[in-house]
């Protein structure tokens, strides 16, 4: 079976690179005929340097997860399975287990159940909302796998951490809805946290996206299991359990402490939803136009490209071929130059290549309305010169 290519990592990679071309490569990897026309071989393995970096981060992340689980397992009402070595094992969020939790929580509404490493399937209907059916594509154009958030909290006692009248849910169609107060007597809220080896102030957009992918898929799965009258997925009390010292983790004595001691970072849900919907819209657009030539999809050549497995393919698009003159390379190759500045050079000033920039950048007249490109003109010329003559170029006196 093909390795899943529609994952939270795929969504996050767009946020990290801001590159539609990369997203397109990743989406089309498993079923290229549905995406690329013409089909051409693309690298399947990330570069060594990324594999090494990822390996280190995964190891550190696992170590930290273990520390957090050790503290969480001491709390009341934790639900988890152990493997033969006593480590936390995966559990399944199935109809029987979740119905049992419902019975417990309706009898004891002050209780919150904490489910660790519970796995659930994503119904295919979730992907049907993203990938519209086409006459030329009768199968789903991507492969996906189950989801397993680190921490699921079940119970309505947690609503005390929301302002009054602030109960919002993610519906199975992906929209956000206010939960009427009468429904709170019969439906139980679910909250998701993921443990990350990351400083609290580094929690950002890519984490927002990951959490919303969990929320949106779980909402569809709850509906698919016929449990939407018993449960709802909270839109506004989810987030990341970031890095804390062992001392801080040891202060955790109850589920309430997660919030009272600010051990979790509650993500800004409106922004998270906006980011999620934006990425999904881009994916829908890419699918709509597929299959198409890879060159048709916009790229964002930037300093992070050195970690991208598709760099050699993109270099060809940008005119960097064996033995080619650097004068003919695209202006997008200018190092440390934002996508918008490169686009302005090409579209507004007709400076398509590095040679065009070197020869003509001085002719750009500074208008009375300030533009960010004006302050960059001297450095753009220096960068073009350095690339063409393959040497270090220093600023002239007074140019710094
Ligand atoms: S190398 Fe850069 S421009 Fe090309 S796909 Fe990767 S991120 Fe995008």
Boltz pocket constraint, residues with backbone or C-beta under 6 A from the ligand:
constraints:
  - pocket:
      binder: B
      contacts: [[A, 17], [A, 19], [A, 20], [A, 21], [A, 22], [A, 299], [A, 300], [A, 301], [A, 302], [A, 304], [A, 305], [A, 306], [A, 308], [A, 309], [A, 310], [A, 311], [A, 312], [A, 314]]
      max_distance: 6.0
